[in-house]
């Protein structure tokens, strides 16, 4: 059986060839429509060469259609949508966020829904961002396999899906593709009845569509568009409930998650594929609060591998299952690899406020959660304040120097992220042109820190074994230099009323258990001040035994 990666390699080859036809003889929508016309000419499955006498096909189109015929309907629908997205102008694809959900992600969503609440599959099902039918086709296939649907006559079955399957998208071409792909799922009944279903597919923004179904929907499934919203988009949102979700630079997908809550009836379910950022990012704090207040998060399946899952996008993802109106209990956590394999990571309690959620990312994290279950202190409790380095290199006008000029009195050390190593500060009085060691502060002491501190690298990468890379800056350093300035890629934990020394705190933060605990709360590879504020730490009285229990890197 071919894997998603096998399909990806084959599709990439076809897409590169077909992209050379784009704009010469057919635009993306007309090319896809011609492929669909040819596809719909045949019986199931498609027979090679069908329609070749009716249309003058380029070899590349014929080859792609031949490959498409070898796939099951869910995969064929997905890769056909990907072809349309691939052929769009890059700017249009980015603005509309035209990226589709592969079957390796729709299948686990629907498997969970089918096992938890099979009755919702007989009710109203909505995808408010249905373009390409990457979710609606798998949903319809599942619905058609239900015993209740099998027992219906072709006419009754067609009537049922017309009334209960709903979709919306702003792109009329994607709506037409969706219509044709749904028709193909109903091909047998179409041949028997001689009629096509009158699908409820709306060329409309999914955030505004289906007011007639508010509070009546049994199941919402969606892979909503992902892109950051600009201020005017937020200010012009007509729906006050959606606008109240927004904080900072909000992402469009968060609005679709809020819309799913409004569409669902009490007891209804949602299966959503989104980025992981909503799990802990500060801008999603209002969304997390609303999800917990109005539904139970029953399942979270994490997809950490950014490459090789979504065609044309490097994106982590999480599969979220919501149960509208249910009381929040423990959520089942799992991890899905890019070949579709699922690993159970146990069940955890979801935070009942707007704070970031702490979730295991791998099997050994369960032991970390157990070990830290009684930790309740924060960096603030330890007597440290958190701030980002004040100097932004490309726009700060203050003069910098590789070495300390002998005639400059108002000058302090400049600390960069490259100076911060786990357990040691690597600053030297002689820097480089790219990383000067000194900065003048003659025109004001803005950003100068005059207390001992712990420094943390603010930017990390997925390849790093640790997220928290920390070094202490001692009182002796402050006494010698009268203070320092940190560059913007450094986080400073300033000792305001310290309960432990910076050296001790750096040792604690560099501990593997603390590092993993932070990683389970973090939404990106960068170290966030917001997430550091919620990092749980042990009681000060327990530090001696804890830090001595494992090697400190």
URHU-V143861 format. One record per backbone hydrogen bond with DSSP energy under -1.0 kcal/mol. CO is the residue of the C=O (numbers start at 1). NH is the residue of the N-H. Records with the same first field share a line. If there is no record, write none. Layout:
BEGIN
CO: NH + NH
END
This chain:
BEGIN
3: 7
4: 8
5: 9
6: 10
7: 11
8: 12
9: 13
10: 14
11: 15
12: 16
13: 17
14: 18
15: 19
18: 21
21: 24 + 25
26: 23
27: 31
28: 32
29: 33
30: 34
31: 35
32: 36
33: 37
34: 38
35: 39
36: 40
39: 42
47: 50
49: 52
51: 54 + 55
55: 57
58: 62
59: 63
60: 64
61: 65
62: 66
63: 67
64: 68
65: 69
67: 70
68: 71
72: 76
73: 77
74: 78
75: 79
76: 80
77: 81
78: 82
79: 83
80: 84
81: 85
82: 86
83: 87
89: 93
90: 94
91: 95
92: 96
93: 98
97: 99
102: 105 + 106
103: 107
105: 109
106: 110
107: 111
108: 112
109: 113
110: 114
111: 115
112: 116
113: 117
117: 120
118: 121
119: 122
120: 123
124: 218 + 219
125: 166
126: 221
127: 168
130: 133
133: 137
135: 139
136: 140
137: 141
138: 142
139: 143
140: 144
143: 146
146: 150
147: 151
149: 152
153: 157
154: 158
155: 159
156: 160
157: 161
158: 162
159: 163
160: 164
161: 165
164: 125
166: 127
167: 202
168: 130
171: 175
172: 176
173: 177
174: 132 + 178
175: 179
176: 180
177: 181
178: 182
179: 183
180: 184
181: 185
182: 186
184: 187
186: 190
187: 191
188: 192
189: 193
190: 194
197: 199
199: 201
200: 167
202: 169 + 204
205: 208 + 209
210: 213
211: 214
213: 216
217: 265
218: 269
219: 126
220: 271
222: 273
227: 252
230: 234
231: 235
232: 236
234: 237
239: 243
240: 244
242: 245
243: 246
248: 250
250: 229
251: 254
252: 256
253: 257
254: 258
255: 259
256: 260
257: 261
258: 262
259: 263
260: 264
262: 215
263: 217
265: 268
268: 324
269: 220
270: 322
271: 222
272: 320
274: 318
276: 279
277: 280 + 281
279: 357
281: 284
282: 285
284: 288
285: 289
286: 290
287: 291
288: 292
289: 293
290: 294
291: 295
294: 325
296: 323
298: 332
299: 321
300: 334
301: 319
302: 336
303: 317
306: 315
310: 313
317: 303
318: 274
319: 301
320: 272
321: 298 + 299
322: 270
323: 296 + 326
324: 267
331: 348
332: 300
333: 345
334: 302
335: 343
337: 340
341: 337
343: 335
346: 333
348: 331
362: 365
363: 366
364: 368
365: 369
366: 370
367: 371
368: 372
370: 373
372: 375
377: 537
378: 382
379: 384
380: 383
382: 499
383: 496 + 497
385: 494
387: 492
391: 488
392: 395 + 396
399: 440
401: 438
402: 431
405: 408
409: 411
410: 441
412: 439
413: 485
415: 487
416: 419
417: 420
419: 426
421: 424
424: 421
435: 432
437: 414
438: 401
439: 412
441: 444
445: 448
449: 484
452: 495
453: 473
454: 493
455: 471
456: 491
458: 527
461: 464
469: 457
470: 423
471: 455
473: 453
474: 478
475: 479
476: 480
477: 481
478: 482
484: 449
485: 415
486: 391
487: 490
489: 458
490: 389
491: 456
492: 387
493: 454
494: 385 + 496
501: 505
502: 506
503: 507
504: 508
505: 509
506: 510
508: 511
511: 515
512: 516
513: 517
514: 518
515: 519
516: 520
518: 521 + 522
520: 359
528: 532
529: 533
532: 535
537: 377
539: 542
540: 543
542: 546
543: 547
544: 548
546: 549
END
